[in-house]
Amino acid sequence: MKNQMITSEKLSLLSRRHVLDMLNKSGGGHIGSIYSELDFLSVLYNEVANVYPDNPNNPNRDYIILSKGHAGAGQYAILAELGFFPVEELMTYYQDGSRLQGHSSYLVPGVEISTGSLGHGVSVAVGIALGLKKDHKSNQVYVVLGDGECDEGSVWEAALFAGHHQLDNLTFVIDYNHMQAMGDTKEILDLESLLNKFKAFNFVAVQYDGHDFNMIRKAFSMPHLGRPKAIIFDTIKGKGVSFMEKELLWHYRFPHDGEEYDNAKKELEKESGDK
């Protein structure tokens, strides 16, 4: 169920700190993409969706699918802090034999499907939503995708299908950090107007600041009005660590021991008030 023991703001910050340590130890990951999603993902898990840490497969749960599976370390950190599995296990991330694989893996409690092939999670989410509607179930389905992922034709095939079938139990959550693996989205394949595109596909579509917690809450509270919903969150790649923000290098780079790791850790500790 919705967590009452920790604020979403605190959950996001703790998750950023976990991710820094996880990627530093593993020597891999996509920290820029992870940091852009953590604020709205924390609100989604902590305040919006019905999730059950003691029983992840509870039939009454809402479904959260991280289609941008390369950012799975952030999802793992949130799940651990909410009690789906021990926090200590986070430090096995990306290690041989660990269930915490580099991309989101269904082996991890709370992860619905393995993702990473961009666009795949979107189609699965639409299928789940349609099945729930046919079974007259009230569960909600949320699928989180990246803006670069929206270059995939399968995303728009799924969106067209969802709009046609009026899947008002489905929410697309787009992490619009305006950057993808090889450059700015505007230069690679311009998505504008992303908001109007989703409206044209018969979605209720809204666009808000993905790092303003009040705006995030407002976005999730917007009604479906009998249609699927698309929330476009304007975010900053690498959010939370100044030298990572809006720097394409940090799509692939992990924080090395020494100055990179130490400076990032200091910034995150300063934000939380720790010494």
C-alpha positions in Angstrom: 0.0 0.0 0.0 1.0 3.6 0.0 4.0 4.3 2.3 3.5 6.5 5.3 6.9 6.2 6.9 9.0 8.2 4.5 8.4 11.3 2.4 8.8 11.0 -1.4 11.4 13.8 -1.2 13.5 11.8 1.2 13.0 8.6 -0.8 14.3 10.2 -3.9 17.4 11.6 -2.1 18.2 8.3 -0.5 17.8 6.5 -3.8 20.2 9.0 -5.5 22.8 8.1 -2.8 22.3 4.4 -3.2 22.6 4.7 -7.0 25.9 6.6 -6.6 27.4 3.8 -4.5 25.9 1.0 -6.7 27.3 2.3 -9.9 30.6 3.2 -8.3 31.1 -0.3 -7.1 29.7 -2.1 -10.2 31.5 0.1 -12.8 28.5 0.3 -15.0 25.1 1.9 -15.4 23.3 5.0 -16.7 23.4 7.5 -13.9 22.2 10.5 -15.9 19.0 8.7 -17.0 18.5 7.3 -13.5 18.8 10.7 -11.8 16.3 12.4 -14.1 13.5 9.9 -13.2 13.9 9.5 -9.4 11.7 12.4 -8.2 8.6 11.4 -10.1 9.3 7.7 -9.7 9.5 8.1 -5.9 6.1 9.9 -5.8 4.6 7.2 -8.1 5.8 4.3 -5.8 5.3 6.1 -2.5 2.1 8.0 -2.9 0.2 7.1 -6.1 0.3 3.4 -6.9 -1.0 0.6 -4.7 2.1 -1.5 -4.1 2.6 -4.3 -1.5 6.2 -4.8 -0.4 5.3 -7.8 1.8 3.4 -9.4 -1.2 4.7 -7.9 -4.5 2.3 -10.1 -6.5 -0.8 -9.1 -4.6 -3.7 -9.2 -7.2 -4.9 -5.8 -6.1 -1.6 -4.1 -6.9 -1.1 -1.5 -9.5 1.4 -2.3 -12.3 4.5 -0.1 -12.7 6.6 -1.0 -15.7 9.9 0.8 -16.3 10.2 0.6 -20.0 13.4 2.6 -20.0 15.0 -0.5 -18.3 18.6 0.9 -18.6 17.6 3.1 -15.6 16.7 0.1 -13.5 19.2 0.8 -10.7 16.9 3.7 -9.6 13.9 1.4 -9.5 15.9 -1.1 -7.4 16.9 1.6 -4.9 13.3 2.7 -4.5 12.0 -0.8 -4.1 14.7 -1.6 -1.5 13.9 1.5 0.6 10.2 0.6 0.5 10.9 -2.9 1.8 10.6 -5.1 -1.2 14.0 -6.6 -0.4 16.9 -5.7 1.9 18.7 -2.4 1.3 22.0 -4.2 1.7 21.4 -6.2 -1.5 21.7 -3.0 -3.5 25.5 -3.3 -3.4 25.3 -6.5 -5.4 24.0 -4.6 -8.4 25.6 -5.7 -11.7 27.7 -8.3 -9.9 28.1 -11.9 -11.1 25.3 -14.0 -9.8 23.2 -11.0 -8.5 19.5 -10.8 -9.4 20.0 -7.0 -9.6 20.9 -7.1 -13.2 22.0 -4.0 -15.2 18.6 -3.5 -16.7 15.3 -4.0 -14.8 14.8 -7.7 -14.2 11.7 -9.6 -13.2 13.8 -11.6 -10.8 13.6 -8.6 -8.4 10.6 -8.3 -6.2 8.4 -5.5 -7.4 9.6 -5.6 -11.0 6.9 -6.8 -13.3 8.9 -7.6 -16.4 12.5 -7.5 -17.6 13.0 -4.4 -19.8 15.7 -2.7 -21.8 14.7 -3.3 -25.4 13.2 0.2 -25.9 9.5 0.4 -26.6 8.9 -3.2 -25.5 7.6 -2.3 -22.0 5.1 0.1 -23.5 3.3 -2.6 -25.5 3.3 -5.0 -22.5 1.7 -2.3 -20.4 -1.0 -1.7 -23.0 -1.7 -5.4 -23.1 -1.9 -5.6 -19.3 -4.3 -2.6 -19.2 -6.5 -4.2 -21.9 -6.6 -7.5 -20.0 -7.6 -5.8 -16.7 -10.4 -3.9 -18.5 -11.7 -7.1 -20.0 -11.7 -8.7 -16.6 -13.4 -5.7 -15.0 -10.5 -5.1 -12.7 -9.8 -1.7 -11.2 -6.0 -2.0 -11.1 -4.0 0.9 -12.7 -1.1 0.5 -15.1 1.8 3.0 -15.2 4.6 2.7 -17.8 7.7 4.9 -17.6 9.5 5.6 -20.8 12.3 7.9 -22.0 12.1 10.6 -24.5 14.6 9.0 -26.8 12.5 5.8 -26.5 9.7 7.7 -28.1 11.7 7.5 -31.4 10.6 3.8 -31.5 7.6 3.2 -33.8 6.3 0.5 -31.3 5.6 3.3 -28.8 3.2 5.0 -31.2 1.6 1.7 -32.3 0.9 1.0 -28.6 -0.4 4.6 -28.0 -2.7 4.4 -31.0 -4.1 1.1 -29.7 -4.5 2.5 -26.2 -6.4 5.6 -27.4 -8.6 3.6 -29.7 -9.6 1.2 -26.8 -10.0 4.1 -24.4 -7.8 2.5 -21.8 -8.5 4.8 -18.9 -6.6 2.6 -16.5 -3.3 3.3 -18.3 -0.8 6.1 -17.8 2.2 6.8 -19.9 4.9 8.6 -17.9 7.5 10.2 -20.1 10.9 11.2 -18.7 11.6 14.2 -21.0 15.2 15.1 -20.1 15.7 16.3 -23.7 18.8 14.1 -24.2 19.4 10.5 -25.4 22.4 8.3 -25.9 24.0 10.2 -28.8 22.9 13.8 -28.3 19.9 16.1 -27.8 16.6 14.7 -28.7 15.9 17.9 -30.7 18.9 17.2 -32.9 18.5 13.4 -33.2 14.8 13.3 -33.9 12.7 16.3 -32.8 9.7 15.2 -30.7 7.9 18.5 -30.5 5.2 19.0 -29.8 5.2 15.8 -27.7 2.2 17.0 -25.8 0.1 17.6 -28.9 1.2 14.2 -30.3 -0.3 12.4 -27.4 -3.5 14.5 -27.5 -3.8 13.5 -31.2 -3.7 9.9 -30.1 -6.7 10.4 -27.9 -4.8 10.7 -24.6 -5.4 13.1 -21.8 -2.0 14.7 -21.9 -0.3 17.1 -19.5 3.2 18.5 -19.1 4.8 19.5 -15.8 8.2 20.0 -14.1 9.4 16.6 -13.1 11.5 17.8 -10.2 8.8 19.9 -8.5 7.2 17.5 -6.1 3.9 19.5 -5.9 3.7 19.6 -9.7 4.4 15.8 -9.8 1.6 15.1 -7.4 -0.8 17.4 -9.4 0.1 15.6 -12.6 -0.7 12.1 -11.2 -4.0 13.4 -9.7 -5.3 14.6 -13.1 -8.4 12.6 -14.1 -8.4 10.2 -17.1 -11.8 11.4 -18.5 -12.4 8.0 -20.1 -9.1 7.9 -21.9 -5.5 6.9 -21.3 -3.3 9.6 -19.8 0.2 10.8 -20.8 2.2 12.7 -18.3 5.3 14.4 -19.8 7.7 15.4 -17.1 10.4 17.9 -18.0 13.5 16.7 -16.3 17.2 17.3 -16.1 19.6 14.5 -17.0 21.9 13.9 -14.0 19.7 15.9 -11.7 21.1 16.3 -8.2 24.8 16.4 -8.9 25.9 19.7 -10.5 28.7 18.4 -12.8 26.4 15.6 -14.1 23.4 17.8 -15.0 22.7 18.2 -18.7 26.0 16.5 -19.6 25.7 13.8 -22.2 28.8 12.1 -20.9 26.8 10.8 -17.9 24.4 8.8 -20.0 27.0 6.0 -20.0 29.6 7.1 -17.5 29.8 5.8 -13.9 31.3 7.8 -11.0 34.9 6.6 -10.6 36.7 6.5 -7.3 38.4 9.7 -6.3 37.3 13.2 -7.2 34.2 12.2 -9.2 32.7 10.0 -6.5 33.8 12.1 -3.6 32.4 15.4 -5.1 29.1 13.7 -6.0 28.8 12.2 -2.5 29.5 15.6 -0.9 26.8 17.3 -3.0 24.2 14.6 -2.1 25.1 14.7 1.6 24.9 18.5 1.6 21.4 18.4 0.1 20.2 16.1 2.9 21.9 18.1 5.6 24.4 15.3 6.5 28.0 16.0 7.2 
